[in-house]
Amino acid sequence: MKKLITILIIFTPLLVMTKVLDNLSDKRIEWVPFSDQVMGGISEINFLEREENGLSHYHMEGNVSTENNGGFIQFRANVKIEDLPYKGLKIKTRGNGEEYFIHIRTPKTRLPWNYYASSFTASSEWESIKVPFDSFKKSGLILPRKFKASDIKSIGIVAFGKDFYADIDLASIELY
């Protein structure tokens, strides 16, 4: 019985391990908003912090336009993650029912159009969404199929790929 208790004490933290990256309170990272205008596109972005009913959150909205070889707006943050067995990201989000993406960049994503992406739908009500790392797809042929959490250099919340009005909120992001 003592061995079982010892094993549970040692391995239980690994089973429930999470790390808050940003909750707009005691844990924060620096998000940088930008659009396809950095490469000649015409998409427009508005990014700010808001508080509603005691819940602080980031808010991104704007017109995404594929004109002029564009088609994205995003906010992105650099991160440093320890080499621990995280399985994915968990976000608390809401939006206008559109499909959005999380983009991950690693040391292997050297070109601006290289990233790993996974999509989610931001419904009109706050919800927590788990996005497993194995759901991310690489954007280029030269990239490895998979990455480790410790390889992640930046995370972006992205609206792209079609003409639409983006409207999304993010209240927290963590590793699980």
C-alpha positions as CSV (number, residue, x, y, z in Angstrom):
1,M,0.0,0.0,0.0
2,K,2.9,2.4,0.8
3,K,4.4,1.9,-2.7
4,L,1.0,2.7,-4.3
5,I,0.7,5.9,-2.3
6,T,4.3,6.9,-3.2
7,I,3.7,6.2,-6.9
8,L,0.5,8.3,-6.8
9,I,2.2,11.1,-5.1
10,I,5.0,11.1,-7.6
11,F,3.0,10.7,-10.8
12,T,-0.3,12.6,-10.0
13,P,1.2,16.0,-10.7
14,L,2.2,14.8,-14.2
15,L,-1.3,13.6,-14.8
16,V,-3.0,16.9,-14.0
17,M,-0.2,19.2,-15.0
18,T,-1.3,22.6,-16.4
19,K,0.4,25.9,-16.9
20,V,-1.4,29.2,-17.3
21,L,0.3,31.3,-19.9
22,D,-2.1,34.3,-19.7
23,N,-5.2,34.9,-17.6
24,L,-5.0,38.7,-17.6
25,S,-4.4,38.7,-13.9
26,D,-1.4,37.2,-12.2
27,K,-0.1,35.5,-15.5
28,R,0.4,37.6,-18.6
29,I,2.2,37.5,-21.8
30,E,2.8,40.3,-24.3
31,W,0.5,40.0,-27.3
32,V,1.3,41.9,-30.5
33,P,-1.5,42.6,-33.0
34,F,-0.9,42.8,-36.7
35,S,-2.5,42.3,-40.0
36,D,-1.7,41.4,-43.6
37,Q,-0.9,45.1,-44.1
38,V,2.7,44.2,-43.1
39,M,2.9,42.5,-46.6
40,G,0.6,44.8,-48.6
41,G,-2.9,43.5,-47.7
42,I,-5.8,45.6,-46.6
43,S,-7.3,43.8,-43.7
44,E,-8.0,46.0,-40.7
45,I,-7.5,45.1,-37.0
46,N,-8.6,46.5,-33.7
47,F,-7.1,44.9,-30.6
48,L,-7.7,45.9,-27.0
49,E,-8.3,44.7,-23.5
50,R,-11.8,44.8,-22.1
51,E,-13.6,43.9,-18.9
52,E,-17.2,42.6,-18.8
53,N,-19.0,41.3,-15.8
54,G,-15.7,41.1,-13.9
55,L,-14.0,39.1,-16.6
56,S,-11.0,40.7,-18.2
57,H,-10.2,39.6,-21.8
58,Y,-8.5,40.5,-25.0
59,H,-10.7,41.5,-27.9
60,M,-9.8,41.4,-31.6
61,E,-12.1,42.5,-34.3
62,G,-11.8,43.7,-37.9
63,N,-12.4,43.1,-41.5
64,V,-10.4,40.3,-43.0
65,S,-9.9,40.8,-46.8
66,T,-8.2,38.5,-49.3
67,E,-7.8,41.4,-51.7
68,N,-4.2,42.4,-52.6
69,N,-2.9,38.9,-51.6
70,G,-4.0,39.4,-48.0
71,G,-6.3,37.7,-45.7
72,F,-5.4,37.7,-42.1
73,I,-5.5,39.6,-38.7
74,Q,-4.0,38.2,-35.6
75,F,-2.5,38.7,-32.2
76,R,0.7,36.8,-31.3
77,A,2.9,36.3,-28.3
78,N,6.3,34.9,-27.8
79,V,6.5,32.1,-25.2
80,K,9.0,29.9,-23.5
81,I,7.8,26.5,-22.4
82,E,9.6,23.9,-20.3
83,D,10.2,20.4,-21.7
84,L,7.2,18.8,-19.9
85,P,4.7,16.4,-21.4
86,Y,1.9,18.9,-22.2
87,K,-0.7,17.6,-24.6
88,G,-2.2,20.9,-25.9
89,L,-3.6,24.3,-25.3
90,K,-6.8,25.2,-23.5
91,I,-8.4,28.6,-24.3
92,K,-11.4,30.4,-22.8
93,T,-12.9,32.2,-25.7
94,R,-16.1,33.5,-27.4
95,G,-16.8,35.1,-30.7
96,N,-19.2,35.5,-33.5
97,G,-19.5,31.9,-34.5
98,E,-16.7,32.0,-37.1
99,E,-13.8,29.6,-37.5
100,Y,-10.5,30.9,-36.1
101,F,-7.1,29.4,-35.8
102,I,-4.3,29.0,-33.4
103,H,-0.9,29.3,-35.1
104,I,2.2,28.0,-33.5
105,R,5.7,28.9,-34.5
106,T,8.9,26.9,-33.7
107,P,12.6,27.3,-34.6
108,K,11.8,25.3,-37.8
109,T,9.2,27.8,-39.0
110,R,11.7,30.3,-40.3
111,L,9.7,31.7,-43.2
112,P,6.7,34.0,-42.4
113,W,4.3,31.6,-44.1
114,N,5.5,28.6,-42.1
115,Y,3.5,27.7,-39.0
116,Y,1.4,24.9,-37.4
117,A,-2.3,25.6,-37.3
118,S,-5.4,24.2,-35.7
119,S,-8.9,25.6,-36.0
120,F,-11.7,26.2,-33.6
121,T,-15.1,27.9,-33.7
122,A,-15.7,30.8,-31.3
123,S,-19.3,30.6,-30.3
124,S,-21.3,33.6,-28.8
125,E,-21.0,32.2,-25.3
126,W,-17.8,31.8,-23.2
127,E,-16.4,28.3,-23.4
128,S,-13.2,26.5,-22.7
129,I,-11.8,24.7,-25.7
130,K,-9.0,22.2,-25.6
131,V,-6.8,22.1,-28.7
132,P,-4.5,19.1,-28.7
133,F,-1.0,19.5,-30.2
134,D,-1.6,16.5,-32.4
135,S,-4.5,18.4,-34.1
136,F,-2.1,21.0,-35.6
137,K,-1.2,20.8,-39.2
138,K,2.0,22.1,-40.7
139,S,1.8,24.8,-43.4
140,G,4.8,23.8,-45.5
141,L,6.3,20.7,-46.9
142,I,9.7,21.3,-45.3
143,L,8.4,21.3,-41.8
144,P,8.4,18.3,-39.5
145,R,4.9,16.8,-39.0
146,K,5.0,17.2,-35.2
147,F,6.5,19.5,-32.6
148,K,7.1,19.3,-28.9
149,A,5.7,21.9,-26.5
150,S,9.2,23.0,-25.6
151,D,9.8,23.8,-29.3
152,I,7.0,26.5,-29.3
153,K,8.4,30.0,-29.7
154,S,5.1,31.9,-30.3
155,I,1.4,31.4,-30.3
156,G,-1.1,33.4,-32.4
157,I,-4.9,33.8,-32.4
158,V,-5.7,34.2,-36.1
159,A,-8.6,35.1,-38.3
160,F,-7.7,34.3,-41.9
161,G,-8.4,32.7,-45.2
162,K,-11.6,34.3,-46.3
163,D,-13.4,37.6,-46.5
164,F,-15.3,38.1,-43.2
165,Y,-15.7,40.3,-40.1
166,A,-13.7,38.8,-37.3
167,D,-14.9,39.3,-33.7
168,I,-13.2,37.2,-31.0
169,D,-12.4,37.4,-27.3
170,L,-9.8,35.5,-25.3
171,A,-10.0,35.4,-21.5
172,S,-7.2,32.8,-20.9
173,I,-4.8,30.4,-22.5
174,E,-3.0,27.6,-20.8
175,L,-1.1,24.4,-21.4
176,Y,-2.6,21.1,-20.4
